[in-house]
Amino acid sequence: MYKTVQINSSNANDDKEIRELYETSFPDIERIPYDQLINLIGPMNIDFTAFYEGENFIGFWVVNRLKRLNYGLFLAVSEKLRGKGIGQKLITLMIDTYTKEEKPLLGEVESPSQLEAPNIDIRKRRYNFYMRNNVKDTGRSYTYKGVLYNILTTSSRPFTQEDFDEIADSFKRILESGDKNKESK
């Protein structure tokens, strides 16, 4: 299987490929600044796991471990390795890892129903990737800065208002940490 490395403040800059993949895989609007994300790992119970095949970096995931659920914030595979089944292996491993706790794994994806979006083809590919890999659409969505996001789950249990509230509270803490960083500069 893959070698894993838990990313934290002491090793976050050891492999520049991790930061580069993070900063190039997600639009600015979706991305927490890298240094801010690293600072949130401990206080917010975030797992940032990098994967290697031998010494070669292949990708990562970032999961926020909440009380009622685990929330997949990011999953990315090195651009040169995409289309080779690695993403499928990582999402399967992610589901296996985070559903053992009897808590659902949830995440989000830019909605493919927002047809006027400039990245509609990428949205459709990402959405279909998750649907092919045992992830379900909850039927719930939200809009942030004009972008519609579908909430996804690995669980058959209904997605509740309490689940949404816990996710919203988590995002609020992330945004507030960014505001504090700006104020201290």
ABEGO torsion letter per residue (X at the ends): XBBBBBBBAAAAAABAAAAAAAAAABBAAABBBAAAAAAAAAAAGBBBBBBBBEABBAEBBBBBBBAABBBBABBBBBAAABGAGAAAAAAAAAAAAAAAAGBBBBBBBBBAABAABAAAAAAAAAAAAAAAAGBBBAGBBBBBGGBBBBBBBABABBBBAAAAAAAAAAAAAAAAAAAAAAAAX
